[in-house]
């Protein structure tokens, strides 16, 4: 069931992220923010505007351009009792942090026999169509999904972003939290009162009976638009947002696939060895004998993201591609 | 040294054989020549004899299975010896079993074991599962899914729809299956053409009276006459090989005989030189064996021309489907009294209608007509030929 949100208040996804951070920083003095341009500039996307005024430059730390360095600082800080939240402006820059994340953050708890833990959060962005070209437009979240010891969160709404980020900060493990850079101004209802959303619970954004569309991050909204188009054709589409790619709510995905027997998986990362591939495999393994058709992936085109607007737009699945794919899976009905 | 027991090729066009039952079990000591397994080939059942002494081991194919000709179905090993692993299965069929069955020695050995699979209709996993649960025969379901795939909805619809016909026998016997395959193959690949002759069978009837009605049938006489006429028409006694025409020096007449599940062609070898009495005796023997289901491989192999007589069923005339790889078949109707002109006046004569089906890749209409004409002459005056 879609979670019922009683709030009449609507805020943007960027505001929801800021609220989550501010609330957790008020709640827990060990929480601090670190990254390039997070303090005075409030990040390149203005998500953290004003944070430094409330919490001071000791807890909202501007760093040099040094992703590997400040991510390493965060790992060490987390090991020694702090709860750092690092900001990776463009998700494309995570390459610089990989040794710290993959070999240190993800492994320390295991290598120390459980004596150390790394309760840190890395916030990063994904998503194309911002005309930022090939080095600032990628969606590389699948990289982290591959590593045992890391959790990966991809919220699609302000409500989910706030509730999930609070859970991520409170989690005892390293969590990578991906925000779509095109969605910071996306508005949605968020209650004023305190709430959290557990990691590992998918949300059915729209109920349907003929086809399941599993979508992540901003693709959820593309899926919802496509579902409306399909409804005009008397095709009832269910839209599921896994919300966290790890832990993955396999049961919700498989149950829906069993119910509708046809599945499209959308993700803005590359399809090849990507998040959608994993979800498709989970569904194929769990619901094979209830499927009417192969599970269909709709992902970013397997190319460097072009700067040219028309070319860039062509690399991302649209409601039309979802609509066509859904009709094809239904045998052109 | 282990000896392989392979599925024998007992007929020219045989592709698979079915294991009916194992007479011997794994571990049994056996001596050369002892029957060890009963198989059903295209037209007969046959006991395969042990190709050597030893212990039966490594049975790979079990009762009910269809096995490609030439494939190893078991091994005969020394006591304590383990049967060889997978390799050697593709060894030619002839080495062991076929050597005990004389007519098969010259069977083509390079025949592919199986034909290319037909493009299968797609069935969704859900539909497949549902079909099993509901007992729906997927071959009767039309798919409406992507690429015409059968979906569970199609299966459900088929389950609700009244069965189109009572379930026909799903398990075809080897004979019925082969008849279906061979006639379809012949009809769809061999360009048939048909020539019909109506002729006076008075002399044939007289000849039978003379030879003794109990001893000789009209079919026997026709076998002898057709065989002798074929000597002058080698192209009627031939095969299309795919790239050319193969003439057969020997005239072996297949006589179509009804058996429980279909029809078999029992072969009268060297019918052009055999006496009418020998032909009659052999034909009688074959008829009895066909009736009791005891035809041997050599009884049904090597035919070069077929005669099918439905006269005893009251059929006036019919067209027959050529038995591959033969080039022609003669369809014989009943002998019936008809009013025909005799010396310019209406007279009553025993008349017979014959229809010759020929493969146009091997013979043309004129050649077939000349053969039929000579045959008609021979029937008009059988004494000149016999």
Interface residues (C-beta under 8 A of the other chain):
Chain A: X261 X288 X289 X290 X291 X292 X293 X328 X329 X330 X331 X332 X333
Chain B: X124 X125 X126 X127 X128 X129 X144 X145 X146 X149 X151 X152
